[in-house]
């Protein structure tokens, strides 16, 4: 089922990306950095090593379109194909 492949991520201020399984009520975007500031946060769906969906949805951090663009840039500059 697709929801089993849904993870959450944050890109911190030092351009480190953290990804963990979504665990409602247990582990949140703010858990990665103990509530500290981040560049962006959202959800990501990966299937067989391919990013199928990535969002900038985080109720805690509320990233902007510019913040999300930083994530796409971050991934693209590291060789991740973001054309899909």
PAVO-853639 format. One record per residue: residue in one letter; x, y, z of N, C-alpha, C, CB in turn. Coordinates in steps of 0.1 Angstrom, whole numbers, plus 2048, in hexadecimal, padded with zeros to 3 digits. Glycine has a CB too. Layout:
PAVO-853639
[site 'A', [X, Y, Z], [X, Y, Z], [X, Y, Z], [X, Y, Z]]
...
//
This chain:
PAVO-853639
[site 'X', [808, 7F4, 800], [800, 800, 800], [809, 80C, 800], [7F6, 800, 80C]]
[site 'X', [805, 817, 7F9], [80D, 823, 7F7], [810, 82A, 805], [807, 82D, 7EF]]
[site 'X', [807, 829, 80E], [809, 831, 81B], [815, 82B, 823], [7FC, 831, 823]]
[site 'X', [818, 81E, 820], [823, 818, 827], [831, 81E, 823], [823, 809, 826]]
[site 'X', [831, 824, 817], [83D, 82A, 812], [83E, 839, 815], [83E, 828, 803]]
[site 'X', [835, 83E, 81D], [834, 84C, 820], [83D, 84F, 82C], [826, 851, 823]]
[site 'X', [846, 859, 82A], [850, 85C, 834], [84F, 86C, 836], [85E, 858, 830]]
[site 'X', [855, 870, 841], [856, 87F, 843], [865, 883, 842], [850, 883, 850]]
[site 'X', [867, 88F, 83F], [875, 894, 83E], [876, 8A2, 843], [87A, 893, 82F]]
[site 'X', [882, 8A6, 846], [886, 8B4, 848], [894, 8B6, 841], [886, 8B8, 857]]
[site 'X', [896, 8C2, 83C], [8A3, 8C6, 837], [8A7, 8D1, 841], [8A2, 8CC, 828]]
[site 'X', [8B2, 8CE, 849], [8B6, 8D7, 853], [8BE, 8E3, 84E], [8BE, 8D0, 85E]]
[site 'X', [8C2, 8EC, 857], [8C9, 8F8, 852], [8D7, 8F5, 84D], [8CA, 902, 85E]]
[site 'X', [8DC, 8E9, 850], [8E9, 8E5, 84B], [8E9, 8DC, 83F], [8F1, 8DE, 857]]
[site 'X', [8DD, 8DC, 838], [8DB, 8D4, 82C], [8DC, 8C5, 82F], [8E4, 8D8, 821]]
[site 'X', [8D7, 8C1, 83A], [8D7, 8B2, 83D], [8C8, 8AF, 83C], [8DD, 8AF, 84B]]
[site 'X', [8C5, 8A4, 835], [8B7, 89F, 833], [8B5, 893, 83D], [8B4, 89C, 825]]
[site 'X', [8AB, 894, 845], [8A7, 889, 84D], [89A, 884, 849], [8A6, 88E, 85C]]
[site 'X', [899, 877, 848], [88D, 870, 844], [889, 865, 84E], [88E, 86A, 835]]
[site 'X', [87D, 864, 851], [878, 859, 85A], [86A, 855, 857], [879, 85E, 869]]
[site 'X', [866, 849, 85B], [858, 845, 858], [84F, 84E, 860], [856, 836, 85C]]
[site 'X', [843, 851, 85A], [839, 859, 861], [833, 851, 86C], [82E, 85E, 857]]
[site 'X', [833, 856, 878], [82E, 84F, 884], [825, 859, 88B], [839, 84A, 88D]]
[site 'X', [819, 85A, 887], [80F, 863, 88D], [80F, 862, 89C], [801, 861, 887]]
[site 'X', [810, 86E, 8A2], [810, 86E, 8B1], [81D, 86A, 8B8], [805, 865, 8B6]]
[site 'X', [827, 866, 8B0], [833, 861, 8B6], [83F, 869, 8B1], [835, 853, 8B4]]
[site 'X', [840, 86A, 8A4], [84C, 871, 89D], [847, 87B, 893], [855, 866, 897]]
[site 'X', [84B, 887, 895], [847, 892, 88D], [853, 899, 886], [83F, 89D, 895]]
[site 'X', [850, 8A3, 87D], [85A, 8AA, 876], [864, 8B1, 880], [854, 8B5, 86D]]
[site 'X', [85E, 8B6, 88B], [866, 8BD, 895], [86F, 8B3, 89D], [85D, 8C5, 89E]]
[site 'X', [86C, 8A7, 89C], [874, 89D, 8A4], [882, 89C, 89F], [86D, 88F, 8A3]]
[site 'X', [884, 89E, 892], [892, 89D, 88C], [89C, 8A6, 892], [891, 89F, 87D]]
[site 'X', [897, 8B3, 895], [8A0, 8BD, 89A], [89C, 8C3, 8A7], [8A1, 8C9, 890]]
[site 'X', [894, 8BB, 8AF], [88F, 8BF, 8BC], [888, 8CC, 8BB], [89B, 8C0, 8C6]]
[site 'X', [881, 8CF, 8B0], [879, 8DB, 8AF], [881, 8E7, 8A9], [874, 8DF, 8BC]]
[site 'X', [88E, 8E5, 8A6], [896, 8EF, 8A1], [892, 8F3, 893], [8A5, 8EB, 8A1]]
[site 'X', [898, 8FE, 88E], [894, 903, 880], [899, 8F9, 876], [89A, 911, 87E]]
[site 'X', [892, 8F9, 86A], [896, 8F1, 85F], [893, 8F9, 852], [88E, 8E3, 85E]]
[site 'X', [899, 8F5, 847], [897, 8FB, 83A], [889, 8F8, 835], [8A2, 8F8, 830]]
[site 'X', [886, 8EB, 836], [879, 8E7, 831], [875, 8D9, 838], [879, 8E5, 822]]
[site 'X', [869, 8D5, 836], [864, 8C8, 83C], [858, 8C4, 833], [861, 8C9, 84B]]
[site 'X', [856, 8B7, 834], [84A, 8B2, 82C], [849, 8A3, 82D], [84A, 8B7, 81E]]
[site 'X', [842, 89E, 823], [841, 88F, 822], [847, 88B, 814], [832, 88B, 823]]
[site 'X', [84B, 87E, 814], [851, 879, 808], [84C, 86A, 807], [861, 879, 809]]
[site 'X', [849, 866, 7FA], [845, 859, 7F7], [850, 853, 7EE], [837, 858, 7F1]]
[site 'X', [856, 848, 7F2], [860, 842, 7EA], [85C, 833, 7E7], [86E, 842, 7F2]]
[site 'X', [85D, 82F, 7DA], [85A, 822, 7D6], [866, 81C, 7CF], [84D, 822, 7CE]]
[site 'X', [86C, 811, 7D4], [877, 80B, 7CD], [882, 815, 7CB], [873, 804, 7C0]]
[site 'X', [885, 81E, 7D4], [890, 827, 7D3], [88D, 833, 7CB], [89C, 820, 7CE]]
[site 'X', [881, 835, 7C6], [87D, 840, 7BD], [873, 849, 7C5], [877, 83B, 7B0]]
[site 'X', [876, 856, 7C5], [86D, 85F, 7CB], [860, 860, 7C3], [873, 86E, 7CD]]
[site 'X', [855, 85D, 7C8], [848, 85D, 7C1], [841, 86A, 7C4], [840, 851, 7C4]]
[site 'X', [843, 86F, 7D0], [83C, 87B, 7D4], [844, 882, 7DF], [82D, 878, 7D9]]
[site 'X', [844, 88F, 7DF], [84B, 896, 7EA], [843, 8A3, 7EC], [85A, 89A, 7E6]]
[site 'X', [840, 8A6, 7F8], [838, 8B2, 7FB], [840, 8BB, 805], [82A, 8AE, 801]]
[site 'X', [83A, 8C7, 807], [83F, 8D0, 811], [835, 8D2, 81C], [843, 8DE, 80B]]
[site 'X', [82E, 8C7, 81F], [824, 8C8, 829], [829, 8C5, 837], [818, 8BF, 826]]
[site 'X', [829, 8CF, 840], [82D, 8CD, 84E], [824, 8D7, 856], [83C, 8CF, 850]]
[site 'X', [81C, 8D2, 85E], [814, 8DA, 867], [81C, 8E2, 871], [80A, 8D2, 86F]]
[site 'X', [828, 8DD, 875], [830, 8E4, 87E], [838, 8EF, 877], [83A, 8DA, 885]]
[site 'X', [83F, 8EB, 86C], [848, 8F5, 866], [842, 8FE, 85B], [854, 8EE, 860]]
[site 'X', [837, 8F9, 855], [830, 901, 84B], [839, 907, 840], [828, 90C, 851]]
[site 'X', [841, 8FE, 839], [84A, 903, 82F], [843, 90A, 823], [852, 8F8, 829]]
[site 'X', [84A, 914, 81E], [845, 91C, 813], [849, 915, 805], [84B, 92A, 813]]
[site 'X', [845, 91B, 7FA], [848, 916, 7ED], [858, 917, 7EB], [841, 91D, 7E2]]
[site 'X', [85D, 922, 7F0], [86C, 924, 7EF], [873, 919, 7F7], [870, 932, 7F4]]
[site 'X', [86E, 916, 803], [874, 90C, 80B], [874, 8FE, 804], [86D, 90B, 819]]
[site 'X', [869, 8FB, 7FE], [868, 8EF, 7F6], [871, 8EF, 7EA], [859, 8ED, 7F2]]
[site 'X', [873, 8FA, 7E4], [87C, 8FB, 7D8], [88A, 8F7, 7DD], [87C, 909, 7D2]]
[site 'X', [88E, 8FB, 7E9], [89B, 8F7, 7EF], [89D, 8E8, 7F0], [89D, 8FE, 7FC]]
[site 'X', [892, 8E1, 7F4], [892, 8D3, 7F5], [895, 8CC, 7E7], [885, 8CD, 7FB]]
[site 'X', [88D, 8D1, 7DD], [88E, 8CC, 7CF], [89C, 8CE, 7CA], [884, 8D2, 7C6]]
[site 'X', [8A1, 8DA, 7CD], [8AF, 8DE, 7C9], [8B9, 8D5, 7D0], [8B2, 8ED, 7CC]]
[site 'X', [8B7, 8D3, 7DD], [8C0, 8CA, 7E5], [8C1, 8BC, 7DF], [8BB, 8CA, 7F3]]
[site 'X', [8B6, 8B7, 7DB], [8B5, 8A9, 7D6], [8BB, 8A9, 7C8], [8A7, 8A4, 7D5]]
[site 'X', [8B8, 8B3, 7C0], [8BD, 8B3, 7B2], [8CC, 8B4, 7B1], [8B6, 8BF, 7AA]]
[site 'X', [8D2, 8BD, 7BA], [8E0, 8BF, 7BA], [8E8, 8B2, 7BF], [8E4, 8CB, 7C2]]
[site 'X', [8E0, 8A9, 7C5], [8E6, 89D, 7CA], [8E3, 891, 7C0], [8E2, 899, 7D8]]
[site 'X', [8DF, 894, 7B4], [8DD, 88A, 7AA], [8D0, 883, 7AA], [8E8, 880, 7AC]]
[site 'X', [8C6, 888, 7B2], [8B9, 882, 7B2], [8B1, 888, 7A7], [8B2, 884, 7C0]]
[site 'X', [8AB, 87F, 79E], [8A3, 884, 793], [896, 889, 798], [8A1, 878, 789]]
[site 'X', [894, 896, 797], [888, 89C, 79C], [87F, 8A0, 790], [88B, 8A9, 7A4]]
[site 'X', [881, 89B, 784], [879, 89F, 779], [86B, 899, 779], [880, 89A, 76C]]
[site 'X', [869, 88F, 781], [85C, 888, 781], [853, 891, 78A], [85D, 87A, 786]]
//
